[in-house]
Amino acid sequence: MRVSIASAAVVGLAATAVAIDPLVIKGSKWFNSKSGDQFFAKGVDYQPDITSTNQIRDPLADKAGCTRDLPFLKDLGVNSIRVYQTEPFGNHDDCMKMLADAGIYVMLDLSTPTETINRDSPSYDADLLGYYQRKIDTFSKYDNVFAFLAGNEVANSANNTDSAAYVKAVIRDTRAYIKKKSLSIPVGYATNDDGDIRWQQQAYFDCGSSDEQAEFYGLNLYEYCGEDATFESSGYADVVKNFTNWDVPVILTEYGCNAIRPRTFPEIKSIYGSDMTDVFSGGFVYEYVEESNKYGLVDVSGSSGSKTEDYNNFKKALAATSPKGVSMKSYSAKGKQQSCPDVSKQNSWQASSDLPPTPSNATCECMMKTLSCVSKTTEMPTSNGDLKTFGKDVGNIFGQVCADIDCGDVSGDASTGKYGKYSFCNAIQRVSWVMNAWYESQRGVDGSCDFNGFASTTKPELSSDSTCSNQKDSSSNSSNKGGKDSSEETSSEPDSSSTVATLSASAIFVIAAAMLL
């Protein structure tokens, strides 16, 4: 049946505010900070705001959408949601209050399809870090935000594991920013379950310096399929065994195989029973809204929604659970941190434990003041078409120049852990450095700073870049750029929330680097 936004459930909800206790991590478990009870996420992946053009907007800034969905979420009995795509602007107060009043916690992805580490040719700049910092600023004021995700399935196969180093650098820098703000919201990572890199990836995000470590580990797992599957036959038993004695919380950030429909969710008995509760902190079923991929619990249409055939099955399975945890006072953390995986030409893992440096906009701006040949484009294009044209131009320039000139200062290699001193600058700054290097190699002859009209000469403000390295940004955010209201593509597969749909300031370098291969 369809439920109107005038639902009496929401009217009653708005009338009574209920405080929600923040969650804290101790060892490998989450706890309620006030009661000390262990917290298990009985969650759902929530990204319902789909427009008629299949674009996705920030669902937590949509009061009408939250008003429509709260009766369903309460009826399902969930205590948490994971939201993939939000923006650091707009008013989220109404939705976050509705959720808090309903006792629902929120796990937020920091990335969007346009503001993310690109798995195929990763880079990490001050614009991207600044975007994540602004999102932290926006959402950290809400007590029911209990975790941030620095990435979702970025390194998802043996041929792109180098991207993990960049994600781990994001974890390091966002953790440092949160600590600087005297906050305690943990930052983690969500991964797929690729057998070729499964164990290396888990170890990588847990190893190394404590300030670089993921504070929790999320697993997107779809192996438990149908009533005939068991805890052992599904592979869940092996997964749980691998995380036994882990030192940080482990949680299912996605689950719910739909190979056999309707889904009856037999895995829920294991997730919230003795099979898994000693090791896992619950999970989030994929997903709330019905899309073409047929994973939804609710079919949303405008201001109303209807239950899919999976809805009552999930509700019934969840209601039958009563996970037994430990109290924070009696719990003694005994987990063991993992060792970093080896990197070699023979190894499928290609991410060094030496991470990319923290981006510094001040360093990059200083470098730009030393150049005599720079990009005519001074601001990143905003439309997809212009971005792609810009990316193609950048790729051609890198391919042309870096075949003859060492571009190490603006490049990085995660497999060796070596990164140029300007490798974290944005696409405009890096391509300007490259064009200037060519211009200087040609001794400034006429036409050597043109690049088909892409570049122009300028008078440098500094004679040397000797003072540029390791400059620190003075502002609380690494960059004042970014945060644009970009369009994202809706996901059609369980792992598509990590797919880069369009090019952003940090992702432009993807094309440039690809042209060098």
C-alpha positions as CSV (number, residue, x, y, z in Angstrom):
1,M,0.0,0.0,0.0
2,R,1.0,3.6,-0.4
3,V,1.7,5.9,2.5
4,S,1.0,9.6,2.3
5,I,3.4,12.2,3.7
6,A,0.5,13.2,5.9
7,S,1.0,10.0,7.9
8,A,-0.1,10.2,11.5
9,A,3.1,8.5,12.4
10,V,5.2,11.5,11.3
11,V,2.8,13.9,12.9
12,G,3.3,12.2,16.2
13,L,7.1,12.0,15.5
14,A,7.3,15.7,15.1
15,A,5.5,16.4,18.3
16,T,8.0,14.6,20.6
17,A,11.7,15.0,20.5
18,V,13.8,12.1,21.8
19,A,17.5,12.6,22.7
20,I,19.9,10.1,21.1
21,D,23.1,9.1,22.8
22,P,26.3,9.3,20.8
23,L,28.1,6.0,20.0
24,V,31.7,5.3,20.9
25,I,34.3,2.7,19.9
26,K,36.2,0.6,22.3
27,G,38.4,-2.1,20.8
28,S,36.5,-3.9,18.1
29,K,33.0,-2.9,19.2
30,W,30.6,0.1,19.2
31,F,28.9,1.1,22.4
32,N,26.3,3.5,23.6
33,S,28.3,6.2,25.3
34,K,25.7,6.7,28.1
35,S,24.3,3.2,28.8
36,G,27.4,1.3,27.9
37,D,25.4,-1.2,25.9
38,Q,27.0,-2.7,22.8
39,F,25.6,-1.4,19.6
40,F,24.7,-3.5,16.6
41,A,23.6,-1.8,13.4
42,K,20.2,-3.0,12.2
43,G,20.5,-0.8,9.2
44,V,19.5,-0.1,5.6
45,D,21.4,1.6,2.8
46,Y,19.5,4.7,2.1
47,Q,19.7,6.8,-1.1
48,P,16.1,7.5,-2.2
49,D,16.2,10.9,-3.8
50,I,16.0,9.8,-7.5
51,T,14.7,12.4,-10.0
52,S,13.0,11.7,-13.3
53,T,16.3,12.0,-15.0
54,N,17.9,9.3,-12.8
55,Q,20.1,11.9,-11.0
56,I,20.6,11.7,-7.2
57,R,20.5,14.6,-4.8
58,D,21.2,14.9,-1.1
59,P,18.4,12.9,0.6
60,L,19.2,14.4,4.0
61,A,18.5,17.9,2.7
62,D,15.0,16.8,1.5
63,K,12.5,17.3,4.4
64,A,9.6,16.0,2.3
65,G,11.5,12.9,1.4
66,C,12.5,12.2,5.0
67,T,8.9,12.8,6.1
68,R,7.8,10.2,3.5
69,D,10.3,7.6,4.5
70,L,10.4,7.8,8.3
71,P,7.2,5.7,8.8
72,F,8.8,2.9,6.7
73,L,12.1,3.1,8.5
74,K,10.4,2.9,11.9
75,D,8.1,0.1,10.7
76,L,11.0,-1.9,9.5
77,G,12.6,-1.6,13.0
78,V,16.0,-0.3,11.8
79,N,18.2,1.7,14.1
80,S,20.6,3.0,11.5
81,I,21.0,4.0,7.9
82,R,24.0,4.4,5.6
83,V,23.8,7.4,3.2
84,Y,26.1,7.3,0.1
85,Q,25.8,10.8,-1.3
86,T,25.3,14.0,0.6
87,E,26.6,17.5,0.1
88,P,28.3,19.9,2.6
89,F,25.7,22.6,2.0
90,G,22.0,22.9,2.4
91,N,19.9,22.4,5.5
92,H,20.0,18.9,7.0
93,D,18.5,19.8,10.4
94,D,15.0,18.6,9.7
95,C,16.0,15.2,8.4
96,M,18.7,14.6,11.0
97,K,16.2,15.5,13.8
98,M,13.6,13.2,12.4
99,L,16.1,10.4,12.4
100,A,17.4,11.1,15.8
101,D,13.9,11.3,17.3
102,A,13.3,7.9,15.8
103,G,16.4,6.5,17.4
104,I,18.2,6.1,14.0
105,Y,21.9,6.6,13.6
106,V,23.6,7.6,10.4
107,M,26.8,6.4,8.7
108,L,27.9,8.8,5.9
109,D,30.1,8.3,2.9
110,L,32.4,11.3,2.5
111,S,32.8,10.8,-1.2
112,T,30.4,11.2,-4.1
113,P,30.8,9.9,-7.7
114,T,32.5,13.2,-8.6
115,E,34.4,13.8,-5.4
116,T,36.4,10.7,-4.8
117,I,39.6,8.8,-5.4
118,N,39.5,7.3,-8.9
119,R,40.4,3.7,-8.7
120,D,41.9,3.5,-12.3
121,S,44.3,6.4,-12.0
122,P,44.2,7.8,-8.5
123,S,45.2,11.3,-7.3
124,Y,44.5,13.3,-4.2
125,D,44.5,17.1,-4.0
126,A,43.6,19.9,-1.7
127,D,40.3,20.5,-3.4
128,L,39.2,16.9,-2.5
129,L,40.4,17.1,1.1
130,G,38.7,20.5,1.5
131,Y,35.4,19.0,0.2
132,Y,35.6,16.2,2.8
133,Q,36.5,18.6,5.6
134,R,33.4,20.7,4.8
135,K,31.2,17.6,4.9
136,I,32.7,16.8,8.3
137,D,32.0,20.3,9.5
138,T,28.4,20.1,8.2
139,F,27.4,16.7,9.8
140,S,29.6,16.4,12.9
141,K,27.2,18.6,14.9
142,Y,24.6,15.8,14.8
143,D,24.8,13.3,17.7
144,N,23.3,10.5,15.5
145,V,26.2,10.6,13.0
146,F,28.3,7.7,14.2
147,A,30.7,7.1,11.4
148,F,32.2,8.4,8.2
149,L,33.4,6.3,5.2
150,A,36.5,7.5,3.3
151,G,35.7,5.4,0.3
152,N,33.5,2.6,-1.1
153,E,35.0,-0.2,-3.1
154,V,37.7,2.0,-4.5
155,A,40.3,-0.8,-4.9
156,N,38.1,-3.6,-6.1
157,S,40.4,-5.8,-8.2
158,A,44.1,-6.8,-8.5
159,N,44.8,-4.2,-11.2
160,N,43.9,-1.1,-9.2
161,T,45.1,-1.8,-5.6
162,D,47.5,1.2,-5.8
163,S,44.4,3.4,-5.2
164,A,44.2,2.1,-1.7
165,A,47.2,4.2,-0.7
166,Y,45.3,7.4,-1.7
167,V,42.2,6.3,0.3
168,K,44.3,5.6,3.3
169,A,45.8,9.0,3.0
170,V,42.3,10.4,3.1
171,I,41.6,8.4,6.3
172,R,44.8,9.8,7.8
173,D,44.0,13.4,6.9
174,T,40.3,13.4,7.8
175,R,41.1,11.7,11.1
176,A,43.6,14.4,11.9
177,Y,41.0,17.1,11.0
178,I,38.4,15.5,13.2
179,K,40.9,15.3,16.1
180,K,41.8,18.9,15.6
181,K,38.2,19.8,15.9
182,S,38.0,17.9,19.2
183,L,35.5,15.4,17.7
184,S,35.4,11.6,18.0
185,I,33.6,10.4,14.9
186,P,35.5,7.4,13.4
187,V,36.6,7.2,9.8
188,G,36.6,3.8,8.1
189,Y,36.4,2.2,4.7
190,A,34.0,-0.1,2.9
191,T,35.2,-2.8,0.5
192,N,33.9,-5.4,-1.8
193,D,34.8,-9.1,-1.2
194,D,37.2,-9.7,-4.1
195,G,38.9,-13.0,-3.5
196,D,42.2,-12.0,-5.3
197,I,42.9,-9.1,-2.9
198,R,40.6,-9.9,0.1
199,W,43.2,-10.6,2.7
200,Q,45.7,-8.0,1.6
201,Q,43.2,-5.2,1.5
202,Q,41.8,-6.0,5.0
203,A,45.4,-6.0,6.4
204,Y,46.3,-2.8,4.5
205,F,43.6,-0.7,6.0
206,D,44.4,-2.0,9.5
207,C,48.2,-1.9,9.4
208,G,50.8,0.8,10.0
209,S,50.8,3.9,12.1
210,S,47.7,4.2,14.4
211,D,46.8,7.6,12.9
212,E,46.6,6.1,9.4
213,Q,44.6,3.1,10.3
214,A,40.9,2.8,9.4
215,E,39.0,3.1,12.6
216,F,36.5,0.5,11.4
217,Y,36.2,-1.8,8.4
218,G,33.1,-2.2,6.3
219,L,32.4,-5.2,4.1
220,N,30.0,-5.3,1.2
221,L,29.0,-9.0,1.1
222,Y,26.5,-10.7,-1.2
223,E,27.5,-14.4,-0.8
224,Y,24.5,-15.6,1.3
225,C,22.0,-16.5,-1.4
226,G,18.6,-18.2,-0.8
227,E,17.1,-20.5,1.8
228,D,19.3,-23.4,0.9
229,A,22.5,-21.5,1.8
230,T,24.0,-21.9,5.2
231,F,26.5,-20.0,7.3
232,E,29.2,-22.4,6.2
233,S,28.2,-22.9,2.5
234,S,27.8,-19.2,1.9
235,G,31.3,-18.4,2.9
236,Y,30.2,-16.3,5.8
237,A,31.9,-18.6,8.2
238,D,35.3,-18.1,6.5
239,V,34.8,-14.3,6.5
240,V,34.0,-14.3,10.2
241,K,37.0,-16.5,11.0
242,N,39.3,-14.1,9.2
243,F,38.2,-11.2,11.3
244,T,38.4,-13.0,14.6
245,N,40.7,-11.1,17.1
246,W,40.4,-7.9,14.9
247,D,41.4,-4.7,16.7
248,V,38.7,-2.4,15.2
249,P,35.0,-2.9,14.6
250,V,33.9,-4.8,11.5
251,I,30.5,-4.2,10.0
252,L,28.5,-5.3,6.9
253,T,28.1,-2.0,5.0
254,E,26.1,-3.8,2.3
255,Y,24.4,-7.3,2.3
256,G,21.4,-9.0,0.7
257,C,21.9,-11.3,-2.3
258,N,19.0,-11.0,-4.8
259,A,19.9,-13.9,-7.0
260,I,16.9,-15.7,-5.7
261,R,13.7,-13.7,-5.3
262,P,11.8,-12.7,-3.3
263,R,14.6,-12.4,-0.8
264,T,14.0,-14.0,2.6
265,F,17.2,-12.8,4.2
266,P,18.4,-16.0,5.9
267,E,21.7,-14.4,6.6
268,I,20.1,-12.1,9.2
269,K,19.9,-15.0,11.7
270,S,23.7,-15.3,11.4
271,I,24.5,-11.6,11.4
272,Y,22.6,-11.0,14.7
273,G,23.1,-14.4,16.2
274,S,25.9,-16.3,17.8
275,D,27.5,-17.0,14.4
276,M,28.7,-13.4,14.0
277,T,28.0,-11.1,17.0
278,D,31.3,-11.8,18.7
279,V,33.1,-10.4,15.6
280,F,30.7,-8.2,13.5
281,S,28.7,-5.1,14.7
282,G,25.6,-5.8,12.5
283,G,25.1,-4.4,9.1
284,F,23.1,-2.5,6.5
285,V,20.8,-4.3,4.0
286,Y,21.1,-3.1,0.4
287,E,18.9,-1.1,-0.1
288,Y,15.9,1.1,0.8
289,V,14.7,2.4,-2.5
290,E,13.7,0.1,-5.4
291,E,15.7,0.7,-8.6
292,S,16.3,-1.2,-11.8
293,N,18.6,-3.5,-10.0
294,K,15.7,-4.9,-7.9
295,Y,17.3,-4.6,-4.4
296,G,14.8,-2.1,-3.0
297,L,12.5,-2.5,0.0
298,V,10.3,0.5,-0.9
299,D,9.2,1.7,-4.3
300,V,9.2,5.5,-4.1
301,S,7.0,7.7,-6.2
302,G,6.9,11.4,-5.4
303,S,5.5,11.9,-1.9
304,S,4.5,8.3,-1.3
305,G,6.0,4.8,-1.4
306,S,4.8,1.2,-1.6
307,K,6.3,-1.9,-0.1
308,T,8.1,-4.3,-2.4
309,E,7.9,-8.1,-2.0
310,D,11.2,-8.0,0.0
311,Y,9.9,-5.5,2.6
312,N,7.9,-7.7,5.0
313,N,10.5,-10.5,4.7
314,F,13.2,-8.2,5.8
315,K,11.0,-6.8,8.6
316,K,10.1,-10.2,9.9
317,A,13.7,-11.5,9.8
318,L,15.0,-8.4,11.6
319,A,12.3,-8.5,14.2
320,A,13.2,-12.1,15.1
321,T,16.7,-11.1,16.2
322,S,18.0,-10.0,19.6
323,P,21.8,-9.8,19.4
324,K,23.5,-10.4,22.7
325,G,26.5,-8.1,23.3
326,V,28.8,-7.2,26.2
327,S,28.8,-4.1,28.3
328,M,31.5,-1.5,27.7
329,K,32.5,-1.7,31.4
330,S,33.1,-5.4,31.3
331,Y,34.7,-5.6,27.8
332,S,38.4,-5.8,27.5
333,A,39.8,-5.2,24.1
334,K,42.3,-7.9,23.0
335,G,42.4,-7.5,19.2
336,K,45.6,-7.5,17.2
337,Q,46.6,-5.0,14.6
338,Q,47.5,-6.5,11.2
339,S,50.9,-6.3,9.4
340,C,51.1,-4.5,6.1
341,P,51.0,-6.7,3.0
342,D,54.1,-7.1,0.8
343,V,54.4,-5.2,-2.4
344,S,56.3,-6.8,-5.3
345,K,56.0,-7.3,-9.0
346,Q,54.8,-10.9,-8.3
347,N,52.3,-9.7,-5.8
348,S,48.7,-8.7,-6.6
349,W,49.0,-6.0,-4.0
350,Q,50.5,-2.7,-5.3
351,A,49.9,-0.2,-2.5
352,S,52.9,0.7,-0.4
353,S,52.6,1.5,3.3
354,D,54.2,4.9,2.5
355,L,51.2,7.1,1.8
356,P,50.8,10.2,-0.4
357,P,51.5,13.5,1.4
358,T,48.8,15.7,2.9
359,P,47.7,18.1,0.2
360,S,48.7,21.7,0.7
361,N,47.0,24.4,-1.3
362,A,49.6,26.9,0.0
363,T,52.4,24.8,-1.5
364,C,50.7,24.6,-4.9
365,E,49.8,28.3,-5.0
366,C,53.5,29.1,-4.2
367,M,54.6,26.8,-7.0
368,M,52.3,28.6,-9.5
369,K,54.0,31.9,-8.6
370,T,57.3,30.6,-10.0
371,L,55.9,29.7,-13.4
372,S,56.4,31.6,-16.7
373,C,53.9,29.5,-18.7
374,V,50.5,28.6,-17.2
375,S,47.1,27.3,-18.2
376,K,44.7,29.9,-19.5
377,T,42.0,28.0,-17.6
378,T,42.1,29.3,-14.0
379,E,38.9,27.6,-12.6
380,M,37.7,24.1,-13.1
381,P,34.9,23.8,-15.7
382,T,31.6,22.8,-14.1
383,S,29.7,21.1,-17.0
384,N,30.4,17.5,-17.9
385,G,31.2,18.4,-21.5
386,D,33.7,21.1,-20.6
387,L,35.3,18.9,-18.0
388,K,35.8,16.1,-20.6
389,T,37.3,18.5,-23.1
390,F,39.6,19.9,-20.5
391,G,40.6,16.4,-19.4
392,K,41.4,15.5,-23.0
393,D,43.6,18.6,-23.4
394,V,45.4,17.9,-20.2
395,G,46.0,14.3,-21.2
396,N,47.4,15.3,-24.6
397,I,49.8,17.8,-22.9
398,F,51.0,15.3,-20.4
399,G,51.5,12.7,-23.1
400,Q,53.4,15.1,-25.3
401,V,55.7,16.7,-22.7
402,C,56.3,13.9,-20.2
403,A,57.5,11.5,-22.9
404,D,60.6,13.8,-23.1
405,I,60.8,15.5,-19.7
406,D,60.8,14.1,-16.2
407,C,57.4,14.9,-14.7
408,G,58.2,13.3,-11.4
409,D,57.5,16.5,-9.4
410,V,53.8,16.3,-10.3
411,S,53.4,12.5,-10.3
412,G,53.1,9.7,-7.7
413,D,53.7,6.0,-7.6
414,A,51.8,4.2,-4.8
415,S,53.6,0.9,-5.5
416,T,57.0,2.4,-4.5
417,G,55.6,5.0,-2.1
418,K,57.3,7.8,-3.9
419,Y,55.4,11.0,-4.6
420,G,56.5,14.3,-6.2
421,K,56.5,17.4,-4.2
422,Y,53.6,18.8,-6.2
423,S,51.8,15.5,-6.8
424,F,48.9,16.7,-4.7
425,C,48.2,19.9,-6.6
426,N,45.1,20.1,-8.7
427,A,44.8,19.4,-12.4
428,I,45.3,23.1,-13.5
429,Q,48.3,23.5,-11.3
430,R,50.0,20.3,-12.4
431,V,49.4,20.8,-16.1
432,S,50.8,24.4,-15.7
433,W,53.9,22.9,-14.1
434,V,54.3,20.5,-17.1
435,M,53.8,23.2,-19.7
436,N,56.3,25.5,-17.9
437,A,58.8,22.7,-17.8
438,W,58.5,22.3,-21.6
439,Y,58.7,26.1,-22.1
440,E,61.9,26.3,-20.1
441,S,63.4,23.3,-21.9
442,Q,62.8,25.2,-25.1
443,R,64.5,28.3,-23.7
444,G,61.3,30.3,-24.1
445,V,61.3,30.3,-27.9
446,D,58.2,31.6,-29.6
447,G,55.3,29.2,-29.7
448,S,56.7,27.0,-26.9
449,C,54.0,28.2,-24.5
450,D,50.9,27.8,-26.6
451,F,49.8,24.2,-26.6
452,N,47.0,24.9,-29.2
453,G,45.9,28.0,-27.3
454,F,45.7,26.2,-23.9
455,A,48.6,28.2,-22.3
456,S,49.9,31.7,-22.1
457,T,53.1,33.3,-20.7
458,T,53.1,35.3,-17.5
459,K,55.6,37.1,-15.3
460,P,56.6,34.9,-12.3
461,E,56.2,36.5,-8.8
462,L,59.0,34.3,-7.4
463,S,62.3,33.4,-8.9
464,S,62.5,30.0,-7.3
465,D,60.3,27.3,-5.7
466,S,62.8,26.7,-2.9
467,T,60.4,28.1,-0.3
468,C,57.3,26.3,-1.6
469,S,57.8,22.8,-0.3
470,N,55.9,21.7,2.8
471,Q,54.0,24.9,3.3
472,K,51.0,24.5,5.5
473,D,47.5,25.8,4.8
474,S,46.5,28.5,7.2
475,S,42.8,27.9,7.0
476,S,40.9,25.1,8.7
477,N,40.0,23.7,5.3
478,S,42.7,22.7,2.9
479,S,40.9,24.5,0.1
480,N,38.1,26.9,-0.4
481,K,37.2,25.3,-3.7
482,G,34.9,22.4,-4.4
483,G,31.6,21.7,-2.9
484,K,29.8,22.4,-6.1
485,D,26.3,21.1,-6.6
486,S,27.2,18.3,-9.0
487,S,25.0,15.7,-10.5
488,E,25.5,12.0,-9.7
489,E,24.3,8.9,-11.5
490,T,22.1,6.5,-9.6
491,S,23.6,3.1,-8.9
492,S,22.4,0.1,-10.9
493,E,24.6,-2.5,-9.2
494,P,25.5,-3.0,-5.5
495,D,29.0,-1.6,-6.0
496,S,28.2,1.3,-8.3
497,S,28.1,3.9,-5.5
498,S,31.9,4.1,-5.9
499,T,31.8,4.6,-9.7
500,V,33.0,8.0,-11.0
501,A,30.2,9.2,-13.2
502,T,31.7,12.6,-14.1
503,L,35.0,14.4,-13.8
504,S,35.9,16.7,-10.9
505,A,38.9,18.8,-10.0
506,S,40.6,15.8,-8.3
507,A,39.5,13.3,-11.0
508,I,40.6,15.3,-14.1
509,F,44.1,13.9,-13.7
510,V,42.7,10.5,-14.5
511,I,42.7,11.3,-18.2
512,A,46.0,12.9,-18.1
513,A,47.7,10.0,-16.4
514,A,46.0,7.5,-18.7
515,M,47.4,9.2,-21.7
516,L,50.9,8.4,-20.5
517,L,50.3,4.6,-20.4
